[in-house]
Amino acid sequence: MSYDKVTQAKDRLLVGIKQATKAMASGDVSTVIVARDIDADLKIKIISLAEKMNIPYEMVESKAQLGKACGIEVATALVAIRQ
């Protein structure tokens, strides 16, 4: 379960689109977790970048639940886990 993976990796999380995509581009990411309920164009961009960089990605149902798993009170579209 991806939410569990996020909870267990709290000290290695990069939360949010800006932080996560910057780390993805630099190759500092082992896994990306993407919420299904985000804008379709944004989802395509994130998944395309992950595939281009050969970074495994997982999908979760809710950006609100993803934010909670990160320990924040707001929803988040994307979480990257540092290597």
KEGU-378121 format. One line per 5 residues: number of its first residue (from 1); their letters; for each residue x, y, z of C-alpha. Coordinates in nm, 2 decimals. Example, Ala and Ser with C-alpha at 12.3 -4.5 7.8 and 13.67 -1.06 7.14 Angstrom:
BEGIN
1) as) 1.23:-0.45:0.78 ~ 1.37:-0.11:0.71
# end
This chain:
BEGIN
1) msydk) 0.00:0.00:0.00 ~ 0.15:0.33:-0.11 ~ 0.01:0.53:0.18 ~ 0.20:0.30:0.42 ~ 0.52:0.35:0.21
6) vtqak) 0.48:0.73:0.25 ~ 0.42:0.70:0.62 ~ 0.73:0.48:0.67 ~ 0.96:0.72:0.46 ~ 0.87:1.04:0.64
11) drllv) 1.23:1.15:0.68 ~ 1.30:1.11:0.31 ~ 0.99:1.28:0.16 ~ 0.97:1.56:-0.09 ~ 0.61:1.69:-0.08
16) gikqa) 0.46:1.89:-0.36 ~ 0.50:1.93:-0.73 ~ 0.79:2.18:-0.72 ~ 1.01:1.99:-0.48 ~ 0.94:1.65:-0.62
21) tkama) 0.99:1.73:-0.99 ~ 1.31:1.92:-0.91 ~ 1.45:1.61:-0.73 ~ 1.32:1.38:-1.00 ~ 1.51:1.58:-1.26
26) sgdvs) 1.83:1.56:-1.06 ~ 1.80:1.18:-1.01 ~ 1.76:1.20:-0.64 ~ 1.44:1.00:-0.62 ~ 1.37:0.63:-0.57
31) tviva) 0.99:0.63:-0.60 ~ 0.71:0.88:-0.69 ~ 0.36:0.86:-0.55 ~ 0.09:1.04:-0.76 ~ -0.27:1.11:-0.66
36) rdida) -0.53:0.99:-0.91 ~ -0.76:1.29:-0.84 ~ -0.54:1.56:-0.98 ~ -0.57:1.74:-1.31 ~ -0.52:1.50:-1.60
41) dlkik) -0.26:1.72:-1.78 ~ -0.05:1.75:-1.46 ~ -0.08:1.37:-1.41 ~ 0.05:1.31:-1.76 ~ 0.34:1.55:-1.71
46) iisla) 0.45:1.38:-1.38 ~ 0.42:1.03:-1.51 ~ 0.60:1.12:-1.83 ~ 0.89:1.27:-1.63 ~ 0.90:0.96:-1.41
51) ekmni) 0.91:0.73:-1.71 ~ 1.18:0.94:-1.88 ~ 1.40:0.93:-1.57 ~ 1.33:0.56:-1.51 ~ 1.18:0.63:-1.17
56) pyemv) 0.91:0.39:-1.05 ~ 0.58:0.55:-0.97 ~ 0.26:0.44:-0.79 ~ -0.09:0.58:-0.79 ~ -0.31:0.65:-0.49
61) eskaq) -0.67:0.74:-0.49 ~ -0.67:1.07:-0.30 ~ -0.46:1.38:-0.27 ~ -0.62:1.45:0.06 ~ -0.52:1.11:0.20
66) lgkac) -0.17:1.15:0.05 ~ -0.13:1.47:0.24 ~ -0.24:1.30:0.56 ~ 0.00:1.02:0.51 ~ 0.28:1.28:0.48
71) gieva) 0.17:1.43:0.81 ~ 0.05:1.76:0.66 ~ -0.30:1.91:0.69 ~ -0.34:2.00:0.32 ~ -0.38:1.78:0.01
76) talva) -0.08:1.71:-0.21 ~ -0.07:1.58:-0.57 ~ 0.27:1.43:-0.56 ~ 0.52:1.29:-0.32 ~ 0.88:1.18:-0.40
81) irq) 1.08:0.95:-0.18 ~ 1.45:1.03:-0.18 ~ 1.70:0.75:-0.24
# end
